[in-house]
Amino acid sequence: MTALETARGAATRDSGEFERFLGELSKRLLASTPEAFPALAEEILREVAAWFATDRATLQRIEQDQLRVRFVWGRPDLREPRPAPDATAPFDWLIAELRAGRDVVLGDLPGDLPREARAEREYVERVGMRAHLTVPLTVSGRFLWSMSTADFCGARAWNPSDLARLRYIGDALAAAAERVDLELAAAAHLAEVEELRRQLKAETRYLRAELADGFGADEIVGQSTAMLQLQALVNRVAPTPSTVLLLGETGTGKEMIARALHARSPRRGGPMVKINCAAVPASLIESELFGHEKGAFTGATVARPGRFQIAAGGTLFLDEIGDLPGEIQIKLLRVLQEREFQPVGSNRTLRADVRVIAATHKDLEAEVRAARFRGDLFFRLNVFPIRVPPLRERREDIPLLVWALIERLQSAIGKRIRRVRPEDLAALAGYSWPGNVRELQNVVERALILSAGETLAIAEAFHFAGAGAEPAASAATAAPPATPASGERLDALERRHIAEVLARSGGRIAGAGGAAERLGLHPNTLRSRMQKLGILGTSRASR
C-alpha cells in the first residue's frame, strides 16, 4: 500500500475528518448547476475512491431490470477502468438484493458470489475485480439508486463504518442527481412545449398562407379551348379518390389546379397540404413527409408530425415530385400501394388517409428511361395525368388573368385600378411568357406598384422588369414610354422605347442628359439591356 493510500485509509477512520469531507461535499452539490453536475459527480467519485483506498467508484440507477451506470470514476490502468456512462447490465441477483434494501458486501471475489449470480460472476472474472461494496439508496421512499466502490488489487474486509460512510455519500450524491434529472426533464419539457408552440405557429402561418394563396380555392381562370378542356378533366376526376399527376412547365398554375381538385372533391372539408420536394434538403425530406419521433436524429428534440399526418382526411400536394430522392421514392411507393407509413425513428405504422396529387415540370417518362425516377412509382402516380397548358397556348386568357391578378393584388398594394389600355393587353398577348402565369403575375404586381393613377402601368412595369433597373427618380428625368402598336411584343416595345430615348440623347448613354439618366437606369444596366435586345450604340453611346 502506498503512503497516499495509507493516509487515505487513515482518513476513513477519522470521523471528524469524514464529517468535514461530507459537509464540504454537500455544499458543492447544492451549488452545482445541471450543466456542471456530470463533471462534479465524477470528481466526487474520484475522491470517494481515494477515501476508501479503492480503484473505482460508481453511482447507478435501478431502472426496470437493468442497472444503469450514471456516473463513474476508475483508475486508468484497470482492465475496465470506467464503464461507459448510461451503460446497462442485467445483473439479476444484484438488482434483487438492492431492491430488497440489502447491502451487497463482497470481500473476496469471485468466491463470495452465490451460485445464482452467473452474470455477476462472469463480469468480475472478466474485469479482474477482487472486492466490491454496494449500498442501496432510497429516493422518495423507493430504492432507485445504488452506490458502489470496488478493489481490483486484492481481497479486503469491509467494516460497518465503510457501509455507513458510503451510504452517507451516496444519499447526498443520489439526491443531487435526482434533482438534476428533474430540472433537466422540466427544462426539456419546457423546450418541447416551446417547440410545439413554434410548430403550431408555423403551421398556422402555413395554413393561412395556403388559404390566401392562389386566385381562389376553386377558381380556374380562362375560357380558352385548352382551359375548358382542362376544366372538364378536373371535374371528371375531382370526385374520385384517384391519384392525379399534373404535368406542365414551371409557372403554369399546377398548384391552382391541385386546389381546384381538392375543392371539388369529397375531401374539401379536410386540409390541403403541400410540399415542394425540390425545396427540402434530401436529409430532411423523409421527416417532412412522414414525421419523426423525439430523438430520431440530431436536433429532433420533440416528436413532429409529417405532411401525411397533417393532411389526414384531406389532400396532399407533392409539387416537383420529379426531384424526390431515390430512397424516398421507395417509401412513397409503399404509401401509395399500402396506404401506410412509419415516422422516422418509430416502429409504429400509421394509416395514410390522404388523396395524393403530384406535379412536375419534368418529363417523368424520360427520367424513368434515364434511371433517375422509379418506373413503378411513375405508374402509381400516373393514374390520371393532366397536362396544364403554358400561357403561350392560351393567349386569349391573358386579359382575364390580368384582371384576376389586379383584383387579387391591388388591395394589399394600396391601389385601385379601373382601366388597362387595350394596346397594353395586346402587347401582353403578343409576348411568349417563358415564365407563364407566374411571370405574368410578377409583371402585373410591378405595374400596380408603378401605377400613379387608375390606369395600369404595364409598359413601365415590363421595361422595369426587363432592364433590371430601379424606378426613375423623378418624372422630370424619366423619358415618356413609347406607345405600343396593337399586337406588338413587349420586347419589341422595349427595344423601340430605348432606341427613341437614345436618339433624343444623341446616342449618349452616361452622363447628364444621357439615355441612362432619362430612363432612370445605371449606365451599365442599360448597356447590358441594349446588348440583349440587339441595340447597337454609336461611338458616343459607349461612353
C-alpha positions as CSV (number, residue, x, y, z in Angstrom):
1,M,0.0,0.0,0.0
2,T,1.4,3.4,-0.9
3,A,1.8,6.2,1.6
4,L,-1.1,8.1,-0.1
5,E,-3.3,5.1,0.2
6,T,-2.3,4.6,3.8
7,A,-3.1,8.3,4.5
8,R,-6.5,7.9,2.8
9,G,-7.2,4.7,4.7
10,A,-6.5,6.6,7.9
11,A,-8.8,9.4,6.8
12,T,-11.6,7.0,6.5
13,R,-11.2,6.0,10.2
14,D,-11.2,9.7,11.3
15,S,-14.8,10.5,12.0
16,G,-14.2,14.3,12.3
17,E,-12.3,14.4,9.0
18,F,-15.1,12.4,7.2
19,E,-17.8,14.7,8.6
20,R,-15.9,17.7,7.3
21,F,-15.5,16.0,3.9
22,L,-19.2,15.2,3.8
23,G,-20.2,18.7,4.7
24,E,-18.0,20.2,2.0
25,L,-19.3,17.7,-0.5
26,S,-22.9,18.7,0.3
27,K,-22.1,22.4,-0.2
28,R,-20.6,21.6,-3.6
29,L,-23.6,19.6,-4.7
30,L,-26.1,22.3,-3.6
31,A,-24.2,24.9,-5.5
32,S,-23.8,22.9,-8.7
33,T,-25.8,23.6,-11.9
34,P,-27.3,20.9,-14.1
35,E,-24.7,21.6,-16.8
36,A,-21.7,21.3,-14.3
37,F,-23.1,18.4,-12.4
38,P,-21.6,15.5,-14.5
39,A,-18.0,16.8,-14.1
40,L,-18.6,17.4,-10.3
41,A,-20.1,13.9,-9.9
42,E,-17.0,12.3,-11.5
43,E,-14.7,14.4,-9.3
44,I,-16.6,13.3,-6.1
45,L,-16.4,9.7,-7.2
46,R,-12.6,10.1,-7.6
47,E,-12.5,11.4,-4.0
48,V,-14.7,8.6,-2.8
49,A,-12.2,6.0,-4.2
50,A,-9.4,8.0,-2.5
51,W,-11.2,7.9,0.9
52,F,-11.7,4.2,0.7
53,A,-8.4,3.4,-1.0
54,T,-10.2,1.6,-3.8
55,D,-9.8,1.6,-7.5
56,R,-13.3,2.5,-8.7
57,A,-16.5,4.3,-7.5
58,T,-19.8,4.2,-9.3
59,L,-23.3,5.7,-8.9
60,Q,-26.0,3.6,-10.6
61,R,-29.7,3.9,-11.1
62,I,-32.0,0.9,-10.9
63,E,-34.3,1.0,-13.9
64,Q,-36.7,-1.9,-14.6
65,D,-34.5,-5.0,-14.9
66,Q,-31.3,-3.1,-15.6
67,L,-28.6,-1.4,-13.6
68,R,-27.7,1.8,-15.4
69,V,-24.4,3.4,-14.8
70,R,-24.9,7.1,-14.4
71,F,-21.5,8.4,-13.1
72,V,-18.2,6.6,-12.7
73,W,-14.5,7.1,-11.9
74,G,-11.9,4.4,-12.3
75,R,-8.2,4.1,-12.1
76,P,-6.9,4.5,-15.7
77,D,-4.7,1.3,-15.6
78,L,-7.6,-1.0,-14.8
79,R,-8.7,-3.7,-17.3
80,E,-12.1,-1.9,-17.4
81,P,-11.4,1.5,-15.7
82,R,-14.8,3.0,-16.4
83,P,-17.9,1.5,-18.0
84,A,-19.5,3.9,-20.4
85,P,-22.0,6.3,-18.8
86,D,-25.5,5.1,-19.3
87,A,-24.2,1.5,-19.9
88,T,-26.7,-1.0,-18.6
89,A,-26.2,-4.6,-17.2
90,P,-28.8,-7.3,-16.4
91,F,-27.4,-8.2,-13.0
92,D,-30.5,-10.0,-11.8
93,W,-29.1,-11.2,-8.5
94,L,-27.5,-7.8,-7.6
95,I,-30.7,-5.9,-8.6
96,A,-32.9,-8.2,-6.5
97,E,-30.7,-7.6,-3.5
98,L,-30.7,-3.9,-3.9
99,R,-34.5,-3.7,-4.4
100,A,-34.9,-5.7,-1.2
101,G,-32.8,-3.0,0.6
102,R,-29.9,-5.3,1.3
103,D,-26.3,-4.1,1.2
104,V,-24.0,-6.2,-1.1
105,V,-20.7,-6.8,0.7
106,L,-18.2,-8.9,-1.3
107,G,-14.8,-9.1,0.2
108,D,-13.2,-12.0,-1.8
109,L,-14.3,-12.2,-5.4
110,P,-15.4,-14.2,-7.2
111,G,-15.7,-16.7,-4.4
112,D,-18.2,-14.7,-2.3
113,L,-20.8,-14.7,-5.1
114,P,-23.6,-17.1,-4.8
115,R,-24.3,-19.7,-7.5
116,E,-27.3,-17.9,-9.0
117,A,-25.2,-14.7,-9.6
118,R,-24.0,-16.0,-13.0
119,A,-23.9,-12.7,-14.9
120,E,-22.1,-11.0,-12.0
121,R,-19.5,-13.8,-11.7
122,E,-18.8,-13.6,-15.5
123,Y,-18.3,-9.9,-15.2
124,V,-16.0,-9.8,-12.1
125,E,-13.8,-12.6,-13.7
126,R,-13.6,-10.7,-17.0
127,V,-12.6,-7.3,-15.5
128,G,-10.5,-8.7,-12.6
129,M,-12.5,-7.3,-9.7
130,R,-11.4,-8.7,-6.2
131,A,-13.7,-6.9,-3.7
132,H,-16.9,-5.0,-4.1
133,L,-19.2,-2.9,-1.9
134,T,-22.7,-1.6,-2.9
135,V,-25.3,0.1,-0.8
136,P,-28.9,0.7,-2.0
137,L,-30.2,4.3,-1.8
138,T,-33.7,5.5,-1.3
139,V,-35.3,8.5,-3.1
140,S,-38.9,9.3,-2.4
141,G,-39.2,6.1,-0.4
142,R,-38.1,3.8,-3.1
143,F,-34.8,2.1,-3.8
144,L,-33.9,3.9,-7.1
145,W,-30.1,4.4,-6.8
146,S,-27.1,2.5,-5.6
147,M,-23.5,3.5,-4.7
148,S,-20.5,1.2,-5.3
149,T,-16.8,1.1,-4.8
150,A,-14.5,-1.7,-5.8
151,D,-11.0,-3.0,-5.3
152,F,-9.1,-4.6,-8.2
153,C,-5.9,-5.3,-6.3
154,G,-6.9,-7.9,-3.8
155,A,-9.5,-9.1,-1.2
156,R,-10.4,-6.9,1.7
157,A,-12.5,-6.9,4.8
158,W,-15.2,-4.3,4.7
159,N,-16.3,-2.9,8.1
160,P,-19.6,-1.3,9.2
161,S,-18.2,2.2,9.1
162,D,-17.4,1.6,5.4
163,L,-21.0,0.8,4.7
164,A,-22.3,3.8,6.7
165,R,-20.0,6.3,5.1
166,L,-20.6,5.0,1.6
167,R,-24.3,5.4,2.2
168,Y,-24.0,8.9,3.5
169,I,-22.0,9.9,0.4
170,G,-24.4,8.0,-1.8
171,D,-27.5,9.6,-0.3
172,A,-26.1,13.1,-1.0
173,L,-25.0,12.3,-4.5
174,A,-28.2,10.4,-5.5
175,A,-30.4,13.2,-4.1
176,A,-28.4,15.7,-6.2
177,A,-28.5,13.5,-9.3
178,E,-32.3,13.1,-8.9
179,R,-32.7,16.9,-8.5
180,V,-30.6,17.5,-11.6
181,D,-32.6,14.9,-13.6
182,L,-35.9,16.6,-12.6
183,E,-34.5,20.0,-13.5
184,L,-33.3,18.7,-16.9
185,A,-36.6,16.9,-17.5
186,A,-38.5,20.1,-16.7
187,A,-36.3,22.2,-19.0
188,A,-36.7,19.6,-21.7
189,H,-40.5,19.7,-21.2
190,L,-40.5,23.5,-21.4
191,A,-38.4,23.3,-24.6
192,E,-40.8,20.7,-26.0
193,V,-43.7,22.9,-25.2
194,E,-41.9,25.9,-26.8
195,E,-41.1,23.8,-29.9
196,L,-44.7,22.6,-30.2
197,R,-45.9,26.2,-29.8
198,R,-43.4,27.3,-32.5
199,Q,-44.6,24.4,-34.8
200,L,-48.2,25.4,-34.2
201,K,-47.5,29.0,-35.1
202,A,-45.6,27.9,-38.2
203,E,-48.4,25.5,-39.2
204,T,-51.0,28.2,-38.6
205,R,-49.0,30.6,-40.8
206,Y,-48.6,27.9,-43.4
207,L,-52.4,27.1,-43.4
208,R,-53.2,30.8,-43.6
209,A,-50.8,31.3,-46.4
210,E,-52.4,28.3,-48.1
211,L,-55.9,29.9,-47.8
212,A,-54.6,33.3,-49.1
213,D,-52.5,31.8,-52.0
214,G,-53.9,31.4,-55.5
215,F,-56.8,33.0,-57.2
216,G,-59.2,31.1,-55.0
217,A,-59.8,27.6,-53.9
218,D,-61.9,26.7,-56.9
219,E,-61.1,29.4,-59.4
220,I,-59.6,28.3,-62.7
221,V,-59.2,31.5,-64.8
222,G,-59.6,31.1,-68.5
223,Q,-62.1,30.5,-71.3
224,S,-59.7,29.2,-74.0
225,T,-60.3,25.9,-75.6
226,A,-57.3,24.5,-73.7
227,M,-58.6,25.6,-70.4
228,L,-62.1,24.5,-71.0
229,Q,-60.8,21.0,-71.8
230,L,-58.6,21.1,-68.6
231,Q,-61.7,22.1,-66.5
232,A,-63.6,19.2,-67.9
233,L,-60.8,16.8,-66.8
234,V,-60.7,18.4,-63.4
235,N,-64.5,18.0,-63.0
236,R,-64.3,14.4,-64.1
237,V,-61.6,13.2,-61.7
238,A,-62.1,15.5,-58.7
239,P,-64.9,13.4,-57.0
240,T,-62.8,10.2,-57.2
241,P,-60.1,9.1,-54.8
242,S,-57.7,8.5,-57.7
243,T,-54.1,9.9,-57.7
244,V,-53.6,12.8,-60.1
245,L,-50.4,13.7,-61.8
246,L,-50.2,17.3,-63.1
247,L,-47.7,17.9,-65.9
248,G,-46.6,21.2,-67.3
249,E,-43.9,23.9,-67.5
250,T,-42.9,25.9,-64.4
251,G,-45.3,28.7,-63.6
252,T,-48.4,27.3,-65.5
253,G,-50.5,27.1,-62.4
254,K,-50.3,23.4,-61.4
255,E,-50.9,24.3,-57.8
256,M,-54.1,26.2,-58.7
257,I,-55.3,23.0,-60.5
258,A,-54.5,21.0,-57.4
259,R,-56.5,23.4,-55.3
260,A,-59.5,23.0,-57.6
261,L,-59.2,19.2,-57.5
262,H,-59.3,19.4,-53.7
263,A,-62.1,21.9,-53.5
264,R,-64.3,19.9,-55.8
265,S,-63.6,16.6,-54.1
266,P,-65.4,14.9,-51.1
267,R,-62.3,15.8,-49.1
268,R,-62.8,19.5,-49.4
269,G,-63.7,19.7,-45.7
270,G,-60.2,18.5,-44.8
271,P,-56.9,20.3,-45.1
272,M,-55.0,20.7,-48.3
273,V,-51.3,20.4,-47.5
274,K,-48.4,20.9,-50.0
275,I,-44.7,20.3,-50.0
276,N,-42.2,21.3,-52.7
277,C,-40.0,18.2,-53.0
278,A,-37.3,20.3,-54.7
279,A,-37.1,22.8,-51.9
280,V,-36.5,20.5,-49.0
281,P,-32.9,19.1,-48.4
282,A,-32.6,15.4,-49.1
283,S,-31.6,14.8,-45.5
284,L,-34.9,16.2,-44.2
285,I,-37.5,15.2,-46.8
286,E,-38.4,11.9,-45.1
287,S,-39.1,13.6,-41.8
288,E,-41.1,16.4,-43.6
289,L,-43.2,13.8,-45.3
290,F,-43.7,11.1,-42.6
291,G,-42.8,12.9,-39.4
292,H,-40.3,11.8,-36.7
293,E,-40.1,10.7,-33.2
294,K,-38.2,12.5,-30.4
295,G,-34.5,11.7,-30.6
296,A,-34.8,10.1,-34.1
297,F,-31.8,12.2,-35.2
298,T,-29.7,15.1,-34.0
299,G,-31.9,18.1,-33.4
300,A,-35.1,16.1,-33.1
301,T,-35.9,17.4,-29.6
302,V,-39.6,16.7,-29.9
303,A,-41.8,14.4,-31.9
304,R,-43.2,16.1,-35.0
305,P,-46.0,15.1,-37.4
306,G,-45.2,14.9,-41.1
307,R,-47.3,16.2,-44.0
308,F,-49.0,12.9,-44.4
309,Q,-50.3,13.2,-40.8
310,I,-51.2,16.9,-41.1
311,A,-53.1,16.2,-44.4
312,A,-55.2,13.4,-42.8
313,G,-58.7,13.5,-44.1
314,G,-57.7,15.9,-46.9
315,T,-55.3,16.2,-49.9
316,L,-51.5,16.1,-50.0
317,F,-50.0,18.0,-53.0
318,L,-46.5,16.8,-53.8
319,D,-45.0,19.6,-56.0
320,E,-41.9,18.9,-58.1
321,I,-42.2,15.2,-57.5
322,G,-39.5,14.6,-60.1
323,D,-36.9,15.9,-57.7
324,L,-37.7,13.4,-54.9
325,P,-34.6,11.5,-53.8
326,G,-34.5,7.8,-54.8
327,E,-34.6,6.4,-51.3
328,I,-37.7,8.4,-50.5
329,Q,-39.4,7.3,-53.8
330,I,-39.4,3.8,-52.4
331,K,-41.1,4.9,-49.2
332,L,-43.7,7.0,-51.2
333,L,-44.4,3.9,-53.4
334,R,-45.2,2.0,-50.2
335,V,-47.6,4.7,-49.1
336,L,-49.4,4.7,-52.5
337,Q,-49.6,0.9,-52.5
338,E,-50.4,0.0,-48.9
339,R,-51.7,3.4,-47.6
340,E,-49.5,3.3,-44.6
341,F,-46.1,4.6,-43.4
342,Q,-43.8,4.9,-40.4
343,P,-42.4,8.1,-38.9
344,V,-38.6,8.4,-38.8
345,G,-37.3,6.6,-35.7
346,S,-40.6,4.8,-34.9
347,N,-41.9,1.3,-35.2
348,R,-45.4,2.5,-35.3
349,T,-47.3,2.0,-38.6
350,L,-49.7,4.8,-39.4
351,R,-52.6,4.9,-41.9
352,A,-52.3,7.4,-44.7
353,D,-55.8,8.8,-45.0
354,V,-54.9,11.3,-47.8
355,R,-55.6,11.8,-51.5
356,V,-52.3,12.4,-53.3
357,I,-51.9,14.9,-56.1
358,A,-48.4,15.2,-57.6
359,A,-46.9,17.7,-60.0
360,T,-43.8,18.1,-62.1
361,H,-42.3,20.1,-64.9
362,K,-40.0,17.2,-65.8
363,D,-40.7,14.5,-68.4
364,L,-41.0,11.6,-66.0
365,E,-41.0,9.0,-68.7
366,A,-37.6,10.3,-69.8
367,E,-36.5,10.3,-66.2
368,V,-37.5,6.7,-65.9
369,R,-35.6,5.8,-69.0
370,A,-32.5,7.6,-67.6
371,A,-32.9,5.6,-64.3
372,R,-33.4,8.9,-62.3
373,F,-37.0,8.1,-61.4
374,R,-38.5,4.7,-60.4
375,G,-40.7,3.2,-63.0
376,D,-43.1,1.5,-60.5
377,L,-43.6,4.9,-58.7
378,F,-44.3,6.6,-62.0
379,F,-47.0,4.1,-62.9
380,R,-48.6,4.6,-59.5
381,L,-48.6,8.3,-59.9
382,N,-49.7,8.3,-63.5
383,V,-53.2,7.1,-62.8
384,F,-54.8,10.2,-64.2
385,P,-52.4,12.6,-65.8
386,I,-53.4,16.2,-66.6
387,R,-51.3,18.5,-68.7
388,V,-51.6,22.1,-67.7
389,P,-51.0,24.2,-70.9
390,P,-48.4,27.0,-71.0
391,L,-49.6,30.6,-71.3
392,R,-48.5,30.9,-74.9
393,E,-51.0,28.2,-75.8
394,R,-53.9,30.2,-74.3
395,R,-53.1,33.8,-75.1
396,E,-56.8,34.7,-75.2
397,D,-57.0,34.1,-71.5
398,I,-54.4,36.8,-70.7
399,P,-57.0,39.7,-70.3
400,L,-59.0,37.6,-67.8
401,L,-55.8,36.7,-66.0
402,V,-54.6,40.3,-65.8
403,W,-57.9,41.5,-64.3
404,A,-58.0,38.5,-61.9
405,L,-54.5,39.4,-60.7
406,I,-55.4,43.0,-60.3
407,E,-58.4,42.1,-58.1
408,R,-56.2,39.8,-56.0
409,L,-53.2,42.1,-55.5
410,Q,-54.4,45.7,-55.6
411,S,-55.8,46.0,-52.1
412,A,-52.6,44.8,-50.5
413,I,-50.6,47.3,-52.6
414,G,-53.0,50.1,-51.9
415,K,-54.1,50.9,-55.4
416,R,-57.4,51.0,-57.3
417,I,-57.1,50.2,-60.9
418,R,-60.1,50.8,-63.2
419,R,-58.5,50.6,-66.6
420,V,-56.0,48.7,-68.6
421,R,-55.1,50.1,-72.0
422,P,-56.2,47.8,-74.9
423,E,-52.9,48.2,-76.6
424,D,-51.1,47.1,-73.4
425,L,-53.3,44.0,-73.3
426,A,-52.5,43.3,-76.9
427,A,-48.8,43.7,-76.2
428,L,-49.1,41.2,-73.3
429,A,-50.9,38.7,-75.5
430,G,-48.0,39.0,-78.1
431,Y,-45.3,38.1,-75.6
432,S,-44.1,34.5,-75.3
433,W,-44.2,34.3,-71.5
434,P,-41.4,31.8,-70.8
435,G,-42.3,32.1,-67.1
436,N,-46.0,31.5,-67.8
437,V,-48.6,32.7,-65.3
438,R,-46.0,33.3,-62.6
439,E,-44.2,35.8,-64.9
440,L,-47.4,37.5,-65.8
441,Q,-48.2,37.9,-62.1
442,N,-44.8,39.5,-61.4
443,V,-45.4,42.0,-64.3
444,V,-48.9,42.9,-63.0
445,E,-47.6,43.3,-59.5
446,R,-44.8,45.6,-60.6
447,A,-47.3,47.5,-62.8
448,L,-49.5,48.0,-59.7
449,I,-46.6,49.4,-57.7
450,L,-45.6,51.8,-60.6
451,S,-49.1,52.9,-61.4
452,A,-49.7,56.5,-60.3
453,G,-53.4,56.6,-61.2
454,E,-56.3,54.3,-62.1
455,T,-54.6,53.0,-65.3
456,L,-52.3,50.0,-65.0
457,A,-48.7,51.0,-66.0
458,I,-48.0,47.8,-68.0
459,A,-45.3,49.3,-70.3
460,E,-43.4,50.8,-67.5
461,A,-43.5,47.6,-65.5
462,F,-42.3,45.5,-68.3
463,H,-39.4,47.9,-69.1
464,F,-38.5,47.9,-65.3
465,A,-38.5,44.1,-65.2
466,G,-36.6,43.6,-68.4
467,A,-33.9,46.1,-67.7
468,G,-33.4,45.1,-64.1
469,A,-33.4,48.8,-63.1
470,E,-34.7,50.9,-60.3
471,P,-37.7,53.2,-61.0
472,A,-36.9,56.6,-62.4
473,A,-36.0,59.1,-59.7
474,S,-38.5,61.8,-61.0
475,A,-40.8,62.4,-63.8
476,A,-38.5,65.2,-65.0
477,T,-35.7,62.9,-65.8
478,A,-37.6,59.9,-66.9
479,A,-38.4,59.5,-70.6
480,P,-42.0,59.1,-71.7
481,P,-42.8,55.5,-72.6
482,A,-43.2,54.5,-76.2
483,T,-46.8,53.9,-77.3
484,P,-47.2,50.2,-78.4
485,A,-48.7,49.3,-81.7
486,S,-51.6,46.8,-81.5
487,G,-50.2,43.2,-81.1
488,E,-46.6,44.4,-80.6
489,R,-44.5,42.1,-78.4
490,L,-43.2,43.6,-75.2
491,D,-39.5,43.0,-76.1
492,A,-40.1,44.9,-79.3
493,L,-41.8,47.7,-77.4
494,E,-38.9,47.9,-75.0
495,R,-36.4,47.9,-77.9
496,R,-38.2,50.8,-79.7
497,H,-38.5,52.8,-76.4
498,I,-34.8,52.6,-75.6
499,A,-33.9,53.4,-79.2
500,E,-36.1,56.5,-79.1
501,V,-34.5,57.7,-75.8
502,L,-31.0,57.1,-77.2
503,A,-31.9,59.2,-80.3
504,R,-33.1,62.1,-78.1
505,S,-29.9,61.7,-76.1
506,G,-27.7,62.0,-79.2
507,G,-26.7,58.3,-78.7
508,R,-25.0,59.1,-75.3
509,I,-25.6,56.6,-72.5
510,A,-23.9,58.0,-69.4
511,G,-23.6,61.5,-68.0
512,A,-26.0,64.4,-67.6
513,G,-28.8,64.2,-70.2
514,G,-27.7,60.7,-71.3
515,A,-30.1,57.9,-72.0
516,A,-29.4,56.1,-68.7
517,E,-30.3,59.3,-66.8
518,R,-33.5,59.8,-68.8
519,L,-34.5,56.2,-68.2
520,G,-33.6,56.2,-64.5
521,L,-31.1,53.3,-65.0
522,H,-27.5,52.7,-64.2
523,P,-25.4,53.1,-67.4
524,N,-24.0,49.5,-67.1
525,T,-27.6,48.2,-66.7
526,L,-28.7,50.0,-69.9
527,R,-25.6,48.7,-71.8
528,S,-26.4,45.2,-70.8
529,R,-30.1,45.5,-71.8
530,M,-29.1,47.1,-75.2
531,Q,-26.8,44.1,-75.9
532,K,-29.6,41.7,-75.0
533,L,-32.1,43.5,-77.2
534,G,-29.6,43.9,-80.1
535,I,-29.5,47.7,-80.0
536,L,-26.3,49.0,-81.5
537,G,-25.0,52.2,-80.0
538,T,-22.9,54.9,-81.7
539,S,-19.3,55.7,-80.8
540,R,-20.7,58.3,-78.3
541,A,-23.0,55.6,-76.8
542,S,-20.1,53.6,-75.5
543,R,-19.1,56.4,-73.2
